[in-house]
Each structure stands twice: as C-alpha cells, then as structure tokens.
Amino acid sequence: MTPRVVVVGDVAVDVLVEPARQPVHGADVPARIRTVPGGAGANTAAWLAHLGADVTLVARVGADIAGREAERELTAAGVRPVFTVDPDAATATVVVLLGDDGERTMLSDRGAAARLRPADLPSLGGTRHLHVAGHVLLDPATRPAGLAALAAARAAGAGTSVAVAAAPAVGAELRQWVGGVDLLLCNADELRALSGSVEPSAAAVLDEVGALVVTAGPDGASWVTRAGTWHAPAPLVAVVDGTGAGDAFAAGLLVSRLAGADPVAALAAGCAAGAAAVTRVGARPVTPR
C-alpha cells in the first residue's frame, strides 16, 4: 500500500529570470523569462506523487487563474488538492533570479498563502505522515496553522517532518516550534541559524527532534541522531536550476523511509530525487505519475 502523506505548504507561481549579464541597478538588462508552477509545499507534493505516494496538499490560493491552474496541474500529477480559495489575495508568486552556476535569488510575495489558517486544515485521521513546509512556521501569520497541523498529526498517531527554508529568516526560536517532530530537514546554513553550529552531531536541536537530516548539495546528505550519524553521497550531475531541489529531496527521502528503508537508503533516495530536480528548469517532476 502506498503511504498516505499530507503536505501543508505554499502553492505559487515561479517566474524564472535568467539575465544575459549581471543585473545593474537602473539598467535595462536582457533576460530569458519563464513562468512555471512552484511553491515548496506544492513541489514536495508533486514529487511525492511522482514517486508513488498517496498525497494530499493543504494550501490557500487566490480566486484567480493561477490558483485554478495550480489545482488542475496538481490533480493531473496525482496530488489531491485541499485548497481554501481566498477572495481577497492573489496566489503566491516568486521571482527566481538564476545565476550561471545554478544558484538562485528569490523575491517572494506569499499572497493568499500567507493567510493559511487552522480552519483550513482537514481531518488528519488515517494519515500516516504529515510534512510541513518551513515557510508555514516561519511566518507568524501562518504559524498557528502549522502548529495546529503538527498537533493534529501527533494526536492521530502520524509521523511528522518539517523542512526548514530560507536561512536568512531562520533563528533559534524555530526550535520551539519544531520540537517533537520526527524528522527535521535543513541545509548547513539553516542548521547554523538554528543552532549556531555547522556540526550536525553537536546541534542542540537534536535534543528536540527525532532525527536531523542535513543536506549539503553535491556532498550528499546526513541523517543524525544522538545514537549516530549516517551519510549518503549525491549523484554527480550538471546543475541547470537548483529551484526545488530540497523539495524533491524531501519527497524522495520520505517515500523511501515510509517504505521501510534504513537511513542510508532513505538519504540515497532523497539525493537521487534532488539530483533529478536540478538537471532541468523548474521545480516539479518532468512528467506526471
């Protein structure tokens, strides 16, 4: 049986901008500009469905074309959308500036996503695992919904995970909101912001979560608990666009772990999904399930 996973997070439109040269303030710089589906929650849900999970996405979108198209695309990809349609705010939009090395700078307008409320959450009865995108907890406006989802999942006996996002916005206070989760996913910068340490085995957050999963791009990923550390390398690929790599990694890791894989195998599955994501433009799988 495929695992039933509920994801709580954003649905967005990503506007990808590839400047022909370094942007200069006040100048008109030629660029290649494309619009693709995005949002950390939606990306993770799409990858989960692509990898075989029975997945529901809980999100808030605008009463606009972008929101309706997102629901259509995600349904076609095998995701079950549970969307609250906001009559007063637009679907989230993220402008992604792509560098020559595949790194990106993001300018985000969360729009309707920033108005997610506990009342938007469905019943989590029968859910095997809940995954919460970090933006939901980092934003004070949506934090109550994220905390309510985590509490409901624990009450239902479901596993929980949180993917930290946006290192500049992360602080040590996030630890009080992720305390008790089974898996906390972050990269090295986010780990430093959370704990003041770049050494996962020394991170104080280990006292508050079941396991810490730390990604390191081309250097792979590590699974860390007080009992030990496990590591898996990343496949060597040419990076085209790093957008959504962490979302794909989370999906690969969760599907493998929920199928009974040990930490090393789960990490390897996450790294494989993340590598697949960076070899193309956009944050979603190449084809629907």
C-alpha positions in Angstrom: 0.0 0.0 0.0 1.3 3.4 -0.9 1.8 5.7 2.2 -0.8 8.4 2.8 1.0 11.7 3.2 -0.4 15.1 3.9 1.7 18.2 3.0 0.9 21.6 4.4 2.6 24.4 2.5 2.5 27.0 -0.3 1.3 26.9 -3.8 3.0 29.5 -6.0 3.8 30.7 -9.5 7.6 30.8 -10.1 8.8 33.5 -12.5 12.3 32.3 -13.6 14.6 35.1 -14.8 17.9 34.3 -16.4 19.7 37.6 -17.1 22.0 37.7 -20.1 24.6 39.5 -17.8 24.9 40.7 -14.3 21.9 43.0 -13.5 22.9 46.6 -12.9 20.7 49.0 -10.8 18.9 51.4 -13.1 19.8 49.5 -16.3 17.7 47.5 -18.8 19.2 44.0 -18.9 18.1 41.4 -21.4 16.8 38.2 -19.8 15.1 34.9 -20.6 11.9 34.9 -18.5 9.6 31.9 -18.0 6.7 31.1 -15.7 6.4 27.6 -14.1 4.5 26.0 -11.2 6.1 26.4 -7.8 5.7 26.7 -4.1 7.6 24.5 -1.6 4.6 22.6 -0.4 3.2 22.0 -4.0 6.7 21.0 -5.3 7.1 18.4 -2.5 3.6 17.1 -3.0 4.2 16.7 -6.8 7.4 14.8 -6.2 5.7 12.6 -3.6 3.0 11.7 -6.1 5.6 11.2 -8.8 7.4 8.7 -6.6 4.3 6.7 -5.7 2.8 8.3 -2.6 -0.9 8.9 -1.9 -0.5 12.6 -1.2 -2.9 15.4 -0.1 -1.8 19.0 -0.3 -3.3 21.6 2.0 -2.9 25.2 0.9 -4.5 28.5 0.4 -4.7 30.0 -3.1 -6.3 33.1 -4.7 -9.6 33.2 -6.6 -7.6 33.7 -9.8 -6.4 31.9 -12.9 -3.1 30.9 -11.2 -5.0 29.2 -8.3 -7.3 27.3 -10.7 -4.4 26.2 -12.9 -2.4 25.0 -9.9 -5.3 22.8 -8.8 -5.7 21.4 -12.3 -1.9 20.7 -12.7 -1.5 19.1 -9.3 -4.6 16.9 -9.8 -3.1 15.7 -13.1 0.2 15.0 -11.4 -1.6 12.7 -8.9 -1.9 15.1 -6.0 -5.2 15.5 -4.1 -5.5 19.3 -3.5 -7.4 20.6 -0.5 -7.4 24.3 -1.2 -9.0 27.2 0.5 -9.8 29.9 -2.1 -9.1 33.4 -0.7 -11.3 36.0 -2.3 -9.1 38.9 -1.4 -5.5 37.8 -2.0 -3.7 36.5 -5.1 -2.0 33.1 -5.4 1.6 33.4 -4.2 4.3 34.5 -6.7 8.0 34.0 -6.5 10.5 35.7 -8.8 13.6 33.5 -9.1 16.8 35.1 -10.4 19.0 32.2 -11.8 22.8 32.5 -11.8 25.3 30.9 -14.2 26.1 28.3 -11.5 22.5 27.2 -11.0 22.2 29.2 -7.7 19.1 31.4 -7.3 17.9 34.5 -5.6 14.3 34.6 -4.7 11.8 37.5 -4.4 8.6 36.2 -2.8 5.1 37.5 -2.5 3.2 34.8 -0.5 -0.2 36.4 -1.2 -3.0 34.0 -0.2 -0.5 31.5 1.1 0.3 33.9 4.0 -3.4 33.7 5.1 -3.5 30.0 5.8 -5.5 29.4 9.0 -6.1 26.4 11.3 -9.7 26.3 10.0 -8.3 25.5 6.5 -6.9 22.1 7.8 -8.8 18.9 7.0 -9.1 16.0 9.4 -5.9 14.1 9.6 -7.5 10.8 10.6 -5.9 7.9 8.7 -2.8 10.0 7.8 0.4 8.1 8.0 2.7 11.1 7.8 2.5 14.9 7.9 5.1 17.1 6.2 5.1 20.9 6.9 7.0 23.3 4.7 9.1 25.7 6.8 7.6 28.9 5.5 4.4 28.0 7.2 6.1 28.0 10.6 8.5 30.9 9.9 5.7 33.3 9.1 3.8 34.5 12.3 0.6 34.8 10.2 0.6 31.1 9.2 2.4 29.6 12.2 -0.9 28.8 14.1 -1.9 26.6 11.1 1.4 24.8 11.0 1.4 24.2 14.8 -2.2 23.0 14.7 -1.4 20.6 11.9 1.6 19.1 13.8 -0.6 18.7 16.9 -3.4 17.0 15.0 -0.9 14.7 13.3 0.5 13.6 16.7 -3.0 13.1 18.0 -3.7 10.9 15.0 -0.6 8.8 15.5 1.0 10.1 12.3 4.7 10.7 11.8 5.8 14.3 11.3 8.5 16.2 9.4 9.4 19.8 8.8 11.6 21.2 6.0 13.3 24.4 7.1 13.5 27.0 4.4 15.1 30.4 3.8 18.2 30.5 6.0 18.2 34.3 6.5 14.7 34.1 8.1 15.6 31.2 10.4 16.5 31.8 14.0 17.0 29.7 17.1 13.3 30.4 18.0 12.2 28.0 15.3 13.4 25.2 17.6 10.4 25.7 19.9 8.0 25.3 17.0 9.6 22.1 15.6 10.1 20.4 19.0 8.8 16.9 18.9 8.9 16.4 15.1 10.2 13.0 13.9 12.4 14.5 11.1 13.8 18.0 10.7 15.3 18.7 7.3 17.7 21.6 6.7 20.9 22.6 4.9 24.1 23.7 6.5 23.2 27.4 6.6 19.9 26.7 8.1 21.5 24.4 10.7 23.9 27.2 11.7 21.0 29.6 12.0 19.1 27.1 14.2 21.8 26.0 16.5 24.9 28.2 16.0 26.8 25.1 14.8 27.6 23.7 11.4 28.4 20.3 13.0 25.2 18.3 13.0 26.2 15.9 15.8 26.7 19.0 18.0 23.5 20.7 17.2 21.3 21.4 20.3 18.2 20.8 18.2 19.0 17.1 18.4 17.5 17.2 21.9 14.2 18.3 20.5 13.6 16.2 17.3 13.7 12.6 16.5 16.3 12.9 13.8 18.1 15.7 11.9 18.6 15.4 8.1 21.2 17.8 6.8 21.7 18.3 3.0 25.0 19.5 1.6 24.3 19.8 -2.2 26.9 17.9 -4.2 28.3 16.5 -1.0 25.2 14.5 -0.3 23.2 14.4 2.9 23.4 13.1 6.5 21.0 11.6 8.9 21.9 12.5 12.5 20.6 11.4 15.9 22.2 11.2 19.3 22.7 7.5 18.6 24.8 8.0 15.4 25.3 9.6 12.0 24.6 8.1 8.6 25.6 9.6 5.2 24.9 9.1 1.6 26.6 10.8 -1.4 24.8 12.7 -4.1 24.9 11.7 -7.8 27.2 13.8 -9.9 25.0 15.8 -12.3 25.2 19.0 -14.2 23.1 21.7 -12.4 20.7 23.6 -14.6 18.4 25.1 -12.0 18.6 24.4 -8.2 15.0 25.6 -7.6 13.0 22.9 -5.8 16.0 20.6 -5.2 15.3 20.5 -1.4 11.6 19.8 -2.0 12.4 16.9 -4.3 14.9 15.6 -1.8 12.3 15.6 1.0 9.9 13.7 -1.2 12.4 11.0 -2.1 13.6 10.6 1.5 10.0 10.3 2.9 8.8 7.8 0.3 11.8 5.6 0.9 11.6 5.9 4.7 7.9 5.2 4.8 8.5 2.1 2.7 10.8 0.8 5.5 14.2 1.9 4.2 17.1 2.5 6.7 18.6 6.0 7.0 21.3 5.4 4.3 18.9 4.1 1.7 16.4 6.9 2.5 19.1 9.5 2.2 20.2 8.0 -1.2 16.6 8.1 -2.4 16.4 11.8 -1.4 19.7 12.6 -3.1 18.5 10.9 -6.3 15.3 12.9 -6.4 17.1 16.1 -5.7 19.7 15.4 -8.4 16.9 14.7 -10.9 15.3 18.1 -10.0 18.4 20.2 -10.6 19.0 18.8 -14.1 16.1 20.8 -15.6 14.4 24.2 -15.3 11.6 24.3 -12.8 10.8 22.6 -9.5 8.4 19.9 -10.5 8.9 16.3 -11.9 9.3 16.1 -15.7 6.2 14.0 -16.2 3.1 13.4 -14.1 2.8 10.0 -12.4 
